[in-house]
Amino acid sequence: MADKILFVEDDPSQATLVSLELKRRGFTVTAAKSAAEAFAKLSQDSYDLVLTDLKLGDRDGLAVLSAAKREQPDAEVVVITGHGSITAAVAAIKSGAFDFLTKPVEGEQLALTLQKALEHRKLLGEVKRLREEVKGKYSFEGIVYASPEMHRVLELVKKVAVTNAAVLIQGESGTGKELIARAIHENSPRRSGSFVAINCGALPEGLLESELFGHVKGAFTGADRNKRGLFEEASGGTLFLDEISETTQALQVKLLRALQEGEIRRVGDNHPIKVSGRLVTATNKDLAKHVKEGKFREDLYYRLKVFPILIP
């Protein structure tokens, strides 16, 4: 379907000339010969873009711009100005116009500007759609379940999401532990920050430590530059450590310090770095049993298990 353009111009000959040029290039054009007529058309139909002259008989193009942004906020606006109206054109940009063109308007330049504006509109629409998709996927409504047990789990998620408490999610493989972790993040005050996830059982100890805490140049063979760790990447957001039971005792000590002090040290560096990410961990093992068997530090276990969630 061709993009719909509302063209506002009070000069009949200019309106006809530009309208024919736009139609020749495949646009669907609706003309308005005054600001009042433009207001009426904006309230009656939807448009992808509004192209308006700055100088109109009854009102100026800024009034049309304002009405377009109020009535159809997703529509882009391009303003046409005379050579002596650059100040007004800048004012239009500040008020939300995508761009401005100066008279006389050349057909190729006009088409290119409008195409850029329409591509920008589509890009913003895609970003909005993806945000809604993510929000829907990880909101409580986006998690499909039938059992009363899962309903109770989501009630717990709802309560803990608004806090900063560390959460330990326990459940068998395939029960949706990461989905729950993402739901906690997306429904928390930290949702504008990053959600960073890593499987602790997928990496050897040395590499896992570097991934979590980062490293400085020269810390080990192959460390040719400084690298931020996931604790830093998740500052202001949420760090999700899956299969936390697979960490070694040595790494557990460093995790405990990070939780207690709110700071980490990159591998090969003695300078502490403050971090403020929320920690959510998960395991498919009986972590309490691991503690009794001496495989997992008890002090870290209770630090992680501030708010436990068991997935059925």
Secondary structure, DSSP 8 states (H G I E B T S, - for coil): ---EEEEE-S-HHHHHHHHHHHHHTT-EEEEESSHHHHHHHHHHS--SEEEEES--SSS-HHHHHHHHHHH-TTSEEEEEE-TT-HHHHHHHHHTT-SEEEESS--HHHHHHHHHHHHHHHHHHHHHHHHHHHHHHHHSGGGS----HHHHHHHHHHHHHHTS---EEEE--TTS-HHHHHHHHHHTSTTTTS-EEEEETTSS-HHHHHHHHHEE-TTSSTT--S-EE-HHHHTTTSEEEEESGGGS-HHHHHHHHHHHHHSEE--BT--S-EE---EEEEEESS-HHHHHHTTSS-HHHHHHHTTEEEE--
